[in-house]
Amino acid sequence: MRKPSPPPPSHVIEGDLDVFSIHQQWERLLPLLAEGGAPVQVDLSVAGDLDLSGLQLLCALGRDLKGKGIPLSIQGAKAEWLSRFGALGLGALFEGGRS
């Protein structure tokens, strides 16, 4: 009997994902693109503010990982983010599903 695969390691985002911090946050996430094909999980449960710059960063990360065949899942999104970005058709990005 095969053991179930362990969940992917979680990369916790600390601080804001906004126009003022986006460059630093992107620099922290860049190593995820260089790693092997293991699924990537990003945890936003302790993140501060998330604006459109932060959303763009997450979408770009998902796009770049998908281009390498690596799934991305985002956990810990606040309810207000789900409603705010759900209206843009991007709610699935935050629902723990894989992009």
A tleap script that builds the chain and sets N, CA, C and O, in Angstrom:
source leaprc.protein.ff14SB
mol = sequence {
  NMET ARG LYS PRO SER PRO PRO PRO PRO SER
  HIE VAL ILE GLU GLY ASP LEU ASP VAL PHE
  SER ILE HIE GLN GLN TRP GLU ARG LEU LEU
  PRO LEU LEU ALA GLU GLY GLY ALA PRO VAL
  GLN VAL ASP LEU SER VAL ALA GLY ASP LEU
  ASP LEU SER GLY LEU GLN LEU LEU CYS ALA
  LEU GLY ARG ASP LEU LYS GLY LYS GLY ILE
  PRO LEU SER ILE GLN GLY ALA LYS ALA GLU
  TRP LEU SER ARG PHE GLY ALA LEU GLY LEU
  GLY ALA LEU PHE GLU GLY GLY ARG CSER
}
set mol.1.N position { 0.845 -1.179 0.000 }
set mol.1.CA position { 0.000 0.000 0.000 }
set mol.1.C position { 0.893 1.246 0.000 }
set mol.1.O position { 1.824 1.361 0.797 }
set mol.2.N position { 0.589 2.169 -0.906 }
set mol.2.CA position { 1.392 3.396 -1.007 }
set mol.2.C position { 0.977 4.399 0.048 }
set mol.2.O position { -0.202 4.561 0.362 }
set mol.3.N position { 1.968 5.054 0.574 }
set mol.3.CA position { 1.683 6.140 1.513 }
set mol.3.C position { 1.215 7.351 0.718 }
set mol.3.O position { 1.710 7.597 -0.382 }
set mol.4.N position { 0.260 8.117 1.267 }
set mol.4.CA position { -0.126 9.341 0.562 }
set mol.4.C position { 1.039 10.321 0.537 }
set mol.4.O position { 1.838 10.384 1.471 }
set mol.5.N position { 1.120 11.080 -0.546 }
set mol.5.CA position { 2.202 12.066 -0.640 }
set mol.5.C position { 2.029 13.127 0.424 }
set mol.5.O position { 0.911 13.556 0.709 }
set mol.6.N position { 3.130 13.546 1.007 }
set mol.6.CA position { 3.027 14.626 1.991 }
set mol.6.C position { 2.651 15.925 1.282 }
set mol.6.O position { 2.958 16.100 0.103 }
set mol.7.N position { 1.993 16.833 1.993 }
set mol.7.CA position { 1.663 18.112 1.362 }
set mol.7.C position { 2.941 18.863 1.021 }
set mol.7.O position { 3.973 18.669 1.663 }
set mol.8.N position { 2.870 19.722 0.010 }
set mol.8.CA position { 4.076 20.480 -0.326 }
set mol.8.C position { 4.475 21.381 0.825 }
set mol.8.O position { 3.618 21.822 1.591 }
set mol.9.N position { 5.767 21.662 0.959 }
set mol.9.CA position { 6.175 22.589 2.014 }
set mol.9.C position { 5.543 23.950 1.779 }
set mol.9.O position { 5.387 24.386 0.638 }
set mol.10.N position { 5.188 24.603 2.849 }
set mol.10.CA position { 4.512 25.890 2.760 }
set mol.10.C position { 5.523 27.027 2.842 }
set mol.10.O position { 6.426 27.019 3.678 }
set mol.11.N position { 5.353 27.997 1.962 }
set mol.11.CA position { 6.191 29.198 1.968 }
set mol.11.C position { 5.343 30.324 2.530 }
set mol.11.O position { 4.436 30.820 1.861 }
set mol.12.N position { 5.633 30.724 3.747 }
set mol.12.CA position { 4.824 31.710 4.457 }
set mol.12.C position { 5.217 33.118 4.019 }
set mol.12.O position { 6.393 33.483 4.036 }
set mol.13.N position { 4.212 33.903 3.628 }
set mol.13.CA position { 4.423 35.310 3.284 }
set mol.13.C position { 4.196 36.121 4.547 }
set mol.13.O position { 3.104 36.112 5.114 }
set mol.14.N position { 5.224 36.816 4.980 }
set mol.14.CA position { 5.110 37.691 6.146 }
set mol.14.C position { 5.182 39.129 5.676 }
set mol.14.O position { 5.939 39.450 4.759 }
set mol.15.N position { 4.409 39.985 6.291 }
set mol.15.CA position { 4.390 41.389 5.898 }
set mol.15.C position { 3.371 41.633 4.804 }
set mol.15.O position { 2.572 40.760 4.465 }
set mol.16.N position { 3.414 42.823 4.265 }
set mol.16.CA position { 2.440 43.223 3.258 }
set mol.16.C position { 2.837 42.736 1.872 }
set mol.16.O position { 4.014 42.546 1.565 }
set mol.17.N position { 1.813 42.543 1.047 }
set mol.17.CA position { 1.981 42.298 -0.383 }
set mol.17.C position { 1.344 43.491 -1.073 }
set mol.17.O position { 0.233 43.400 -1.595 }
set mol.18.N position { 2.046 44.595 -1.070 }
set mol.18.CA position { 1.497 45.819 -1.652 }
set mol.18.C position { 2.569 46.532 -2.460 }
set mol.18.O position { 3.710 46.076 -2.543 }
set mol.19.N position { 2.193 47.642 -3.044 }
set mol.19.CA position { 3.089 48.371 -3.938 }
set mol.19.C position { 4.404 48.756 -3.254 }
set mol.19.O position { 5.427 48.891 -3.925 }
set mol.20.N position { 4.390 48.931 -1.959 }
set mol.20.CA position { 5.586 49.356 -1.237 }
set mol.20.C position { 6.547 48.208 -0.931 }
set mol.20.O position { 7.735 48.439 -0.709 }
set mol.21.N position { 6.049 46.988 -0.918 }
set mol.21.CA position { 6.885 45.848 -0.527 }
set mol.21.C position { 7.015 44.796 -1.620 }
set mol.21.O position { 7.664 43.769 -1.419 }
set mol.22.N position { 6.410 45.041 -2.765 }
set mol.22.CA position { 6.306 43.993 -3.774 }
set mol.22.C position { 7.667 43.507 -4.268 }
set mol.22.O position { 7.854 42.311 -4.490 }
set mol.23.N position { 8.608 44.417 -4.440 }
set mol.23.CA position { 9.921 44.000 -4.943 }
set mol.23.C position { 10.605 43.044 -3.961 }
set mol.23.O position { 11.153 42.019 -4.366 }
set mol.24.N position { 10.569 43.380 -2.688 }
set mol.24.CA position { 11.197 42.517 -1.681 }
set mol.24.C position { 10.494 41.158 -1.611 }
set mol.24.O position { 11.146 40.122 -1.478 }
set mol.25.N position { 9.160 41.170 -1.700 }
set mol.25.CA position { 8.428 39.900 -1.651 }
set mol.25.C position { 8.762 39.041 -2.872 }
set mol.25.O position { 8.926 37.827 -2.747 }
set mol.26.N position { 8.865 39.664 -4.053 }
set mol.26.CA position { 9.198 38.911 -5.262 }
set mol.26.C position { 10.590 38.292 -5.129 }
set mol.26.O position { 10.806 37.147 -5.526 }
set mol.27.N position { 11.528 39.051 -4.572 }
set mol.27.CA position { 12.884 38.525 -4.375 }
set mol.27.C position { 12.861 37.292 -3.473 }
set mol.27.O position { 13.635 36.356 -3.677 }
set mol.28.N position { 11.982 37.289 -2.484 }
set mol.28.CA position { 11.878 36.134 -1.574 }
set mol.28.C position { 11.259 34.924 -2.267 }
set mol.28.O position { 11.557 33.784 -1.909 }
set mol.29.N position { 10.397 35.166 -3.258 }
set mol.29.CA position { 9.716 34.068 -3.943 }
set mol.29.C position { 10.495 33.520 -5.137 }
set mol.29.O position { 10.225 32.406 -5.584 }
set mol.30.N position { 11.442 34.271 -5.653 }
set mol.30.CA position { 12.201 33.835 -6.832 }
set mol.30.C position { 12.827 32.447 -6.697 }
set mol.30.O position { 12.822 31.697 -7.673 }
set mol.31.N position { 13.366 32.068 -5.533 }
set mol.31.CA position { 13.942 30.724 -5.430 }
set mol.31.C position { 12.935 29.608 -5.727 }
set mol.31.O position { 13.335 28.515 -6.128 }
set mol.32.N position { 11.648 29.863 -5.539 }
set mol.32.CA position { 10.644 28.841 -5.840 }
set mol.32.C position { 10.654 28.480 -7.319 }
set mol.32.O position { 10.340 27.349 -7.689 }
set mol.33.N position { 11.014 29.441 -8.161 }
set mol.33.CA position { 11.054 29.190 -9.600 }
set mol.33.C position { 12.283 28.391 -10.002 }
set mol.33.O position { 12.292 27.753 -11.054 }
set mol.34.N position { 13.315 28.420 -9.178 }
set mol.34.CA position { 14.553 27.715 -9.495 }
set mol.34.C position { 14.549 26.285 -8.964 }
set mol.34.O position { 15.354 25.459 -9.394 }
set mol.35.N position { 13.648 25.994 -8.033 }
set mol.35.CA position { 13.604 24.666 -7.431 }
set mol.35.C position { 13.014 23.668 -8.417 }
set mol.35.O position { 12.498 24.042 -9.470 }
set mol.36.N position { 13.100 22.398 -8.059 }
set mol.36.CA position { 12.590 21.326 -8.902 }
set mol.36.C position { 11.081 21.368 -9.065 }
set mol.36.O position { 10.433 22.342 -8.681 }
set mol.37.N position { 10.537 20.327 -9.626 }
set mol.37.CA position { 9.131 20.288 -9.993 }
set mol.37.C position { 8.151 19.982 -8.881 }
set mol.37.O position { 7.007 19.630 -9.170 }
set mol.38.N position { 8.545 20.099 -7.625 }
set mol.38.CA position { 7.617 19.822 -6.526 }
set mol.38.C position { 6.554 20.909 -6.453 }
set mol.38.O position { 6.857 22.076 -6.702 }
set mol.39.N position { 5.312 20.553 -6.115 }
set mol.39.CA position { 4.261 21.566 -5.965 }
set mol.39.C position { 4.665 22.640 -4.956 }
set mol.39.O position { 5.402 22.375 -4.006 }
set mol.40.N position { 4.170 23.844 -5.180 }
set mol.40.CA position { 4.475 24.985 -4.315 }
set mol.40.C position { 3.205 25.408 -3.600 }
set mol.40.O position { 2.152 25.557 -4.219 }
set mol.41.N position { 3.309 25.599 -2.306 }
set mol.41.CA position { 2.194 26.103 -1.506 }
set mol.41.C position { 2.628 27.398 -0.836 }
set mol.41.O position { 3.647 27.440 -0.147 }
set mol.42.N position { 1.846 28.456 -1.045 }
set mol.42.CA position { 2.116 29.755 -0.436 }
set mol.42.C position { 1.066 29.989 0.643 }
set mol.42.O position { -0.130 29.833 0.394 }
set mol.43.N position { 1.505 30.357 1.825 }
set mol.43.CA position { 0.623 30.589 2.969 }
set mol.43.C position { 0.538 32.086 3.245 }
set mol.43.O position { 1.542 32.734 3.544 }
set mol.44.N position { -0.674 32.625 3.141 }
set mol.44.CA position { -0.906 34.051 3.376 }
set mol.44.C position { -1.510 34.335 4.748 }
set mol.44.O position { -1.916 35.465 5.017 }
set mol.45.N position { -1.576 33.330 5.620 }
set mol.45.CA position { -2.301 33.490 6.881 }
set mol.45.C position { -1.733 34.581 7.785 }
set mol.45.O position { -2.466 35.135 8.604 }
set mol.46.N position { -0.453 34.901 7.657 }
set mol.46.CA position { 0.117 35.968 8.486 }
set mol.46.C position { 0.488 37.200 7.662 }
set mol.46.O position { 1.124 38.122 8.173 }
set mol.47.N position { 0.098 37.216 6.402 }
set mol.47.CA position { 0.387 38.379 5.547 }
set mol.47.C position { -0.435 39.572 6.018 }
set mol.47.O position { -1.519 39.418 6.579 }
set mol.48.N position { 0.096 40.748 5.781 }
set mol.48.CA position { -0.611 41.981 6.131 }
set mol.48.C position { -1.570 42.375 5.027 }
set mol.48.O position { -2.526 41.653 4.741 }
set mol.49.N position { -1.322 43.510 4.409 }
set mol.49.CA position { -2.180 44.020 3.348 }
set mol.49.C position { -1.868 43.324 2.026 }
set mol.49.O position { -0.728 42.947 1.758 }
set mol.50.N position { -2.898 43.164 1.213 }
set mol.50.CA position { -2.749 42.618 -0.129 }
set mol.50.C position { -3.482 43.543 -1.075 }
set mol.50.O position { -4.707 43.654 -1.017 }
set mol.51.N position { -2.735 44.215 -1.956 }
set mol.51.CA position { -3.376 45.092 -2.934 }
set mol.51.C position { -3.199 44.486 -4.328 }
set mol.51.O position { -2.766 43.342 -4.461 }
set mol.52.N position { -3.535 45.255 -5.358 }
set mol.52.CA position { -3.440 44.727 -6.716 }
set mol.52.C position { -2.009 44.365 -7.106 }
set mol.52.O position { -1.803 43.458 -7.912 }
set mol.53.N position { -1.027 45.054 -6.551 }
set mol.53.CA position { 0.369 44.696 -6.823 }
set mol.53.C position { 0.676 43.304 -6.279 }
set mol.53.O position { 1.344 42.506 -6.937 }
set mol.54.N position { 0.188 43.021 -5.083 }
set mol.54.CA position { 0.386 41.703 -4.493 }
set mol.54.C position { -0.340 40.624 -5.264 }
set mol.54.O position { 0.182 39.526 -5.455 }
set mol.55.N position { -1.548 40.938 -5.710 }
set mol.55.CA position { -2.296 39.987 -6.517 }
set mol.55.C position { -1.549 39.705 -7.816 }
set mol.55.O position { -1.459 38.556 -8.249 }
set mol.56.N position { -1.021 40.740 -8.428 }
set mol.56.CA position { -0.255 40.569 -9.661 }
set mol.56.C position { 0.969 39.685 -9.415 }
set mol.56.O position { 1.300 38.842 -10.249 }
set mol.57.N position { 1.637 39.871 -8.286 }
set mol.57.CA position { 2.782 39.034 -7.949 }
set mol.57.C position { 2.362 37.569 -7.854 }
set mol.57.O position { 3.035 36.696 -8.402 }
set mol.58.N position { 1.256 37.294 -7.162 }
set mol.58.CA position { 0.797 35.915 -7.009 }
set mol.58.C position { 0.397 35.311 -8.350 }
set mol.58.O position { 0.682 34.144 -8.618 }
set mol.59.N position { -0.264 36.108 -9.195 }
set mol.59.CA position { -0.646 35.629 -10.529 }
set mol.59.C position { 0.598 35.346 -11.371 }
set mol.59.O position { 0.647 34.345 -12.085 }
set mol.60.N position { 1.598 36.218 -11.291 }
set mol.60.CA position { 2.838 36.014 -12.050 }
set mol.60.C position { 3.573 34.766 -11.561 }
set mol.60.O position { 4.103 33.996 -12.362 }
set mol.61.N position { 3.601 34.573 -10.248 }
set mol.61.CA position { 4.225 33.378 -9.697 }
set mol.61.C position { 3.506 32.137 -10.209 }
set mol.61.O position { 4.144 31.180 -10.649 }
set mol.62.N position { 2.168 32.157 -10.151 }
set mol.62.CA position { 1.390 31.023 -10.651 }
set mol.62.C position { 1.645 30.762 -12.126 }
set mol.62.O position { 1.801 29.613 -12.538 }
set mol.63.N position { 1.687 31.819 -12.921 }
set mol.63.CA position { 1.933 31.693 -14.361 }
set mol.63.C position { 3.312 31.095 -14.630 }
set mol.63.O position { 3.451 30.179 -15.441 }
set mol.64.N position { 4.328 31.618 -13.946 }
set mol.64.CA position { 5.691 31.146 -14.178 }
set mol.64.C position { 5.872 29.700 -13.722 }
set mol.64.O position { 6.551 28.917 -14.387 }
set mol.65.N position { 5.266 29.347 -12.589 }
set mol.65.CA position { 5.337 27.965 -12.124 }
set mol.65.C position { 4.598 27.041 -13.080 }
set mol.65.O position { 5.084 25.958 -13.407 }
set mol.66.N position { 3.426 27.469 -13.527 }
set mol.66.CA position { 2.639 26.650 -14.453 }
set mol.66.C position { 3.428 26.397 -15.732 }
set mol.66.O position { 3.373 25.301 -16.290 }
set mol.67.N position { 4.162 27.407 -16.199 }
set mol.67.CA position { 4.999 27.247 -17.382 }
set mol.67.C position { 6.070 26.181 -17.207 }
set mol.67.O position { 6.562 25.627 -18.190 }
set mol.68.N position { 6.432 25.889 -15.963 }
set mol.68.CA position { 7.421 24.851 -15.661 }
set mol.68.C position { 6.745 23.545 -15.251 }
set mol.68.O position { 7.415 22.583 -14.873 }
set mol.69.N position { 5.411 23.518 -15.328 }
set mol.69.CA position { 4.681 22.318 -14.943 }
set mol.69.C position { 4.581 22.120 -13.444 }
set mol.69.O position { 4.361 21.001 -12.981 }
set mol.70.N position { 4.738 23.189 -12.679 }
set mol.70.CA position { 4.711 23.108 -11.216 }
set mol.70.C position { 3.409 23.729 -10.715 }
set mol.70.O position { 3.145 24.901 -10.982 }
set mol.71.N position { 2.593 22.959 -9.993 }
set mol.71.CA position { 1.347 23.525 -9.473 }
set mol.71.C position { 1.580 24.456 -8.280 }
set mol.71.O position { 2.502 24.263 -7.487 }
set mol.72.N position { 0.722 25.462 -8.181 }
set mol.72.CA position { 0.746 26.426 -7.072 }
set mol.72.C position { -0.567 26.343 -6.330 }
set mol.72.O position { -1.633 26.309 -6.945 }
set mol.73.N position { -0.499 26.311 -5.022 }
set mol.73.CA position { -1.694 26.433 -4.203 }
set mol.73.C position { -1.446 27.520 -3.177 }
set mol.73.O position { -0.359 27.627 -2.609 }
set mol.74.N position { -2.481 28.332 -2.950 }
set mol.74.CA position { -2.384 29.455 -2.017 }
set mol.74.C position { -3.360 29.206 -0.881 }
set mol.74.O position { -4.551 28.989 -1.107 }
set mol.75.N position { -2.849 29.237 0.334 }
set mol.75.CA position { -3.637 28.969 1.537 }
set mol.75.C position { -3.691 30.217 2.408 }
set mol.75.O position { -2.865 31.119 2.269 }
set mol.76.N position { -4.667 30.260 3.305 }
set mol.76.CA position { -4.700 31.284 4.341 }
set mol.76.C position { -5.165 32.659 3.904 }
set mol.76.O position { -4.876 33.648 4.578 }
set mol.77.N position { -5.881 32.747 2.789 }
set mol.77.CA position { -6.368 34.055 2.331 }
set mol.77.C position { -7.488 34.546 3.243 }
set mol.77.O position { -8.329 33.764 3.688 }
set mol.78.N position { -7.490 35.834 3.513 }
set mol.78.CA position { -8.544 36.442 4.323 }
set mol.78.C position { -9.842 36.509 3.521 }
set mol.78.O position { -9.824 36.609 2.294 }
set mol.79.N position { -10.961 36.453 4.228 }
set mol.79.CA position { -12.272 36.473 3.574 }
set mol.79.C position { -12.453 37.705 2.697 }
set mol.79.O position { -13.038 37.618 1.617 }
set mol.80.N position { -11.958 38.848 3.150 }
set mol.80.CA position { -12.120 40.071 2.347 }
set mol.80.C position { -11.370 39.963 1.026 }
set mol.80.O position { -11.815 40.518 0.021 }
set mol.81.N position { -10.237 39.257 1.008 }
set mol.81.CA position { -9.501 39.083 -0.246 }
set mol.81.C position { -10.283 38.201 -1.199 }
set mol.81.O position { -10.321 38.448 -2.404 }
set mol.82.N position { -10.907 37.165 -0.647 }
set mol.82.CA position { -11.688 36.269 -1.493 }
set mol.82.C position { -12.806 37.016 -2.198 }
set mol.82.O position { -13.039 36.810 -3.389 }
set mol.83.N position { -13.504 37.889 -1.464 }
set mol.83.CA position { -14.596 38.632 -2.097 }
set mol.83.C position { -14.061 39.713 -3.028 }
set mol.83.O position { -14.614 39.924 -4.107 }
set mol.84.N position { -13.004 40.395 -2.632 }
set mol.84.CA position { -12.437 41.478 -3.444 }
set mol.84.C position { -11.939 40.963 -4.791 }
set mol.84.O position { -12.227 41.553 -5.832 }
set mol.85.N position { -11.205 39.878 -4.766 }
set mol.85.CA position { -10.616 39.381 -5.996 }
set mol.85.C position { -11.504 38.366 -6.704 }
set mol.85.O position { -11.298 38.068 -7.881 }
set mol.86.N position { -12.489 37.836 -5.988 }
set mol.86.CA position { -13.466 36.971 -6.641 }
set mol.86.C position { -14.225 37.722 -7.715 }
set mol.86.O position { -14.573 37.160 -8.754 }
set mol.87.N position { -14.480 38.998 -7.457 }
set mol.87.CA position { -15.181 39.830 -8.438 }
set mol.87.C position { -14.364 39.994 -9.717 }
set mol.87.O position { -14.922 40.285 -10.775 }
set mol.88.N position { -13.058 39.810 -9.628 }
set mol.88.CA position { -12.185 39.902 -10.800 }
set mol.88.C position { -12.017 38.552 -11.494 }
set mol.88.O position { -11.284 38.434 -12.475 }
set mol.89.N position { -12.710 37.533 -10.969 }
set mol.89.CA position { -12.579 36.198 -11.538 }
set mol.89.C position { -11.328 35.466 -11.080 }
set mol.89.O position { -10.923 34.481 -11.697 }
set mol.90.N position { -10.711 35.940 -10.000 }
set mol.90.CA position { -9.468 35.350 -9.517 }
set mol.90.C position { -9.629 34.680 -8.158 }
set mol.90.O position { -8.634 34.337 -7.519 }
set mol.91.N position { -10.852 34.492 -7.712 }
set mol.91.CA position { -11.086 33.887 -6.408 }
set mol.91.C position { -10.512 32.490 -6.287 }
set mol.91.O position { -10.071 32.092 -5.209 }
set mol.92.N position { -10.509 31.731 -7.390 }
set mol.92.CA position { -10.001 30.358 -7.341 }
set mol.92.C position { -8.528 30.318 -6.960 }
set mol.92.O position { -8.055 29.324 -6.409 }
set mol.93.N position { -7.808 31.384 -7.247 }
set mol.93.CA position { -6.395 31.456 -6.884 }
set mol.93.C position { -6.210 31.332 -5.371 }
set mol.93.O position { -5.181 30.845 -4.903 }
set mol.94.N position { -7.212 31.777 -4.614 }
set mol.94.CA position { -7.113 31.812 -3.153 }
set mol.94.C position { -7.878 30.698 -2.458 }
set mol.94.O position { -7.922 30.662 -1.228 }
set mol.95.N position { -8.471 29.803 -3.200 }
set mol.95.CA position { -9.327 28.803 -2.573 }
set mol.95.C position { -8.603 27.504 -2.276 }
set mol.95.O position { -9.230 26.468 -2.053 }
set mol.96.N position { -7.287 27.564 -2.273 }
set mol.96.CA position { -6.529 26.358 -1.957 }
set mol.96.C position { -6.418 25.419 -3.133 }
set mol.96.O position { -5.759 24.383 -3.046 }
set mol.97.N position { -7.054 25.771 -4.233 }
set mol.97.CA position { -6.940 24.961 -5.435 }
set mol.97.C position { -5.607 25.200 -6.082 }
set mol.97.O position { -4.875 26.123 -5.724 }
set mol.98.N position { -5.311 24.383 -7.007 }
set mol.98.CA position { -4.032 24.513 -7.703 }
set mol.98.C position { -4.242 25.256 -9.003 }
set mol.98.O position { -5.228 25.055 -9.713 }
set mol.99.N position { -3.290 26.116 -9.291 }
set mol.99.CA position { -3.356 26.834 -10.562 }
set mol.99.C position { -2.280 26.322 -11.489 }
set mol.99.O position { -2.161 26.796 -12.619 }
savepdb mol mol.pdb
quit
